[in-house]
Amino acid sequence: MFRVICHLDMDAFYASVEQRDNPALIGKPVIVGAPPTQRGVVCAASYEARQFGVRSAMASITAKRLCPEGCFVRPRMDAYREESRRIMQIIAGTGAIVEQMSVDEAYLDVSSISQAEDADASLRLAVPLARELKARIKSERRLTATIGIAANKLLAKIASDHQKPDGLTLIPEKEKVQFLRPLPVRALYGVGKVTEKVLLDAGLAMVGDLQDYPNDLRALVGSFAGQLKSFAMGEDDRPLELGDEIKSISGEETFLKDTDDRKVLRACLKEQAADIELRLKHRRLGAHTVQVKVRYGDFTTLTRQFTVEEPLTEAGDIYRLACWLLGRERLVSRPLRLLGLGVSSLREPAGRQLVLL
């Protein structure tokens, strides 16, 4: 059986939902996030705002400076999650095997419903299905999606980034190596800022440079060398990860003014711990690792974590460990801009005994 993978990515999802629900925002640079008069960051930006250089995770005041005419809209996470649920229902109706990556992104394995005499013919059979899926989302949800089609996850994701917004790109197996050649090395899965710098320093700026590189890549990227070379040639055997298992639960708060007031910080942690407890119990999970995150006024960000043998399920335990971490690491040595609390290493809880590792 030939493998046929589609990657669906909603276009500027948060901002597009806001523009759909408020037609006055259509065509305008929409910035979803905290207003620039308050401490906060950008959650998302419409394509109109991106033209000014506005990006997610940017400070709202910076976004305002780059885009003075930007329309700031507070995020409505519940609305985006509900919209995501409806879109995923449409996707599920295709009969594909689905791996949901986030609220606005999913992989679809349509191999069983898109088979022909060879690999590329099988890929072409997926085009009508992709077009129908895009049309349904546009008709029923009044939003646009971009879809990439290829023989593996790596190429399908790259294809979906190729013609945004509202695009549809297929990368044939016979053309995958040539398609990848002019792309920057950062386009490959697993190449982050650190690896990118190492490759650039070695004169490997484009994927084609990796394809042609005659030496052993292990000298540059260690054990990642073999996989990186495979990715550069368009080869990827990663399966879809199925199920709704989550890896972590967290929350954070950006304060209106930097603060080291212990009462304020304790109240913040208690609220975050209570929220985490509810979410853990909803999924019948316990957490082995607690992590605290702090950000100072100069944007220096630190995280510290601690692991316990038995899973934590109660807000009180999570809160106490968080306070202990802050004290042990002396993280409140100056006023904080942001305080966050999270848990990970999630498992089904087996008991209540707290054993520190």
N, C-alpha and C positions, 0 to 999 in steps of 0.2 A: 504494500500500500504506500502510495506517495503521500508525503506529509504536506498539508496545506494549512497555514496559520494566518489568521487576520489579526491585526492590532487596531482597535478602535480607540480614538482619542477625541473627546469632546473639545470643541473650539472655545478657548477662553471661557471655561464653564461658568464660574461664579459671575463674571461680568456679563456673560450672555444671558444668564437667567435674569439678572437685574434689568438688562435692556429689554428683554421680552416682557417682563412684568410691569415695566414703566416705559412706554414708548417714547416719552420725552427724552430718554437717554440714548435712543438709537442714533448712531453716527457720532456720538460724543465720546471724549476720552473718559471712560469710567474707571475709577480706582476703588476697589473694594478693600476696605480697611478702616483703621482709626482715622478721624479727621486730623489734619495737620496741626491743629491747635492743641492736640493732646499727644501724650506719649503713645506711640504705637507704630505698627508696621503695615505694609501693604500685603494683603492676602492674595490679591489677584488684580490683573489689569486687562482692560479690553485692548484689542489690536490698535485702536486709535491712540490709547495712552502709551502703548509700547513703542510707538513711533517716536515718542519723546524720551525714550530710555527708561521708562518706569518698569520695574520688575518686582516680582514677589520677594518678600522678606526685606525690601528696602524701607528705610524709615519714612514715615508719612510726610514729615517735613521736607525730606529730600525730594520725594515725589512731587510735592507742591512746587518746589523750586524748579524742577525740570519741566513740569506741566502746569503752569499757573491757571489754566482754564479747566483743569481736571475736575470731574464731578465725583467727589468722595461719597461713598455709600458704605454704611456699616454692614459687615457680613451677616448673613442670615443662614447660619449653618444648618438649622433644621430644614429650611426650604431646600438647600442644596442636597441634603441627604435624601429628602423625599423625592426630589427630581431624579437623583441617581437611582433610587429604587425603581422608579417607573421606567427609566431607560434600560436598566438591567433586565426588567421583565420583558421588554421588547427584544433584547438580545437573546434571552433564554428561549424565546419563541422560534428562533432559527433552527433549533435542534442541535446546535453546536455544543461542544464541550467548552466551558467558560472558566477562565481564571480572571477574577476581578482584581485589578491592581490597586485601584483607588476609587474615589467617588465618580471619577470622570474618565476612567481608562480600563480597558479589558482586552485580554487575548481570547481569541476564538479558534479552536481546533475544528476545522470543517472537513478534515480528511475523509471521514466516512461518508460524506454527502457530496464530495467533489473529486471523483476519480475518473481518470481517462487513461489513454494508452501510454502516456509518458508524464513526467513530472510537470513540465511546463503547460501541457494541455490540462492537467488537473488544476493547476493554479488559475488558468484562464476560466475554468468553470466556476470559480468562486467569485468572479467579477459581478455577474448578475445578482448573486446573493448579497454582495456588499452594497451594490447600488440600491437594492430593495430595502436593506437595513437603513441606509442613510435617508432614503425617501420616507420611511415610516417615522423615523425620529424627527425629521423636518415637518412632516404632516401632523403627527400626533403631539409632539412636544414643542414644536416651533423653535427648534434649536438645530445647529449644524454639527456634524461630526466628520472627522477625517479618518480614512481607513487605509492601512497598508496591507498588502498581500504578499506572502513569500513562503518559502519552504521551512522557515524556522523563526523563532522568536526574535533573534537578533535582527534579521533582515526585515521582518514585518514591522518592528518598531522604527527602524530607520526609514522605511517606506512611508510610514504614517507621519513622519516629520518632514517629508519632502515637499508636499504641496498644500500646506495649511494656509488659510482655513478651507473647509468644505472640499477637501481633496480626496482622490482615490488613486493610489499608485501600486503597481504590481512590479516586483523584481523577479524576472525569469531566472531560473537556475543557470541557464546558458550565459546569462549576462551579468551575474552577480559580482564576479571579480572586477569586471570593467566598471560596473556601477559604483563600487566602493572606492575605486582608485582616487578620484579627486576629493574625497571627503576628508575632513580633518581627523586626526587620530582620536580626538575627544568624542567622535561620533560612536566609537565602539564601546560596547557594554564593558564595564569594569575599569575604564580609563578615566580616572578622576584628575584633580588638579595636580597632585603629586606625581602620578605616573605620566601625565601629559608633559610636565616640565622635564622629567628625565628623558623622555623620548625627543622632545624638542631640542634639548641640549645635545643630543646625539645626532641631530640633523634629520630626525624622523618626524616630519610635520603632517604628512598626508598618509592615508591608508595605503596608497600605492608604494610609499617608501617602505612600509612594513612588509608588503608583499615581495618587494625586491631585495630586502635586506639579506645579505649573504652570510652574516655572522650569527653567532649564538645569542639570542635575545635574553638568555638567562643572566648574562653579564649586566643587563640593564634592569630587568624587571623580575629576576629571580624565578620562583616557581610558576609565576603567571605567564611565563614565556610561551609555553605550548598552547595554552588556550588563546592567548593574544594573537598568535600566528594563525590559529584556526579561525578566529573572528575576522581577521584581516582578509582571509580567503572566503568569507561568507559562510563558514561552517559553524553550526551550533546545534548540539544535541540535547539542550536543556528541555525537560518536559514541562508541561503546564502543571502548576501547583494548585491542586484542587482543594475545595473546602473553604470554610470561613474562619480558619484559625488565625488568631491575632498574636503578635509577638510582644506587644507592649501596650500599656495604658498610661496616659500622662495628661497633665494640665499645667498651665503656667499663667502668670499674671504680670502685666507691665504696669507699674505704678505711675500715677499722674506726676508724682514728684519722687525723686530718689529718697529712700528711707532706710534707716537702720533701727527704727522703733520696734522693739521686740514684740510688743502687743500686736502691732499691725502684721508683722511677719508670722507670728504664731497663729493668728486668726486666718491668715491666708493659707497656711499649711493645713490647718484643720479642715477648712472648706475643701481643699484639693483632695485630702485624704478621704473625706466622706464621699466625695464624688467617685473616687477610685474604688472604694468599697462597694458602692452600688453597682458599678460596672462589672466588677469582679463577680459579685454574687449573681448578677443577671446572666453571666456566662458560666457560672458554676466553676470558677477558677480561683486558684491561689497564686501568689507571686513569691518567687524566691529572691528577687533582687529589687532593692529600693534605690532610686537615684534622685539626687537633688541637683538643680541647675540654678546658677546665679549669674546675673549680668550687671556690671557696674556702669556708672555714668559715662565712662569712656568706651563702652561697648565691649570691654573685655568680658568673656564668657567662660565660666568654669563649670564642670560637672563632676560629681563624686558619687560613687555607688557602693553598696554593701550587700552581701549575699548571705542568706540564711538557709539552713538545711531544710527546714519544714516550711511549707507554703504559708504565706500571710494572707489573711482574708479580712481582718478587722481594721477599721480606720485608726483605732487607737494604737495598734502595733506599728502601722505604717507611719503615723504621725510621730511617734516616739523615735523611731529609727531616723526619720528625716531630721528631727531636732538634734539628735545625737551626731549625725553626719555634719550638720552645719557647725556644731560646736567643736567636734574633733578636728575638722579641717580649717577652723577659724575663717569661715567664708564671709561672715558678717563683720569684716574688719573695716569696712567703710559702707556708706549708704548703697542700697541696691536699686537698680533700675527695674530688674525683673527677678521673679522667684518662681521656680518650677519644681514639680514633684512628679515622679513617674515610677512605674513598676514594670518589671519584665521577667523573663524566664518563667512564663506562665504554665501552670500545670493544674490538674485536678487535685484539690487539697485532700490530704490523707489524715491530718491531725492538727492539733492546736499548739503543740509544744514548740517553743521558740529556741532554736539552737543556732548560735552564732558560729560562723566559720571563720 
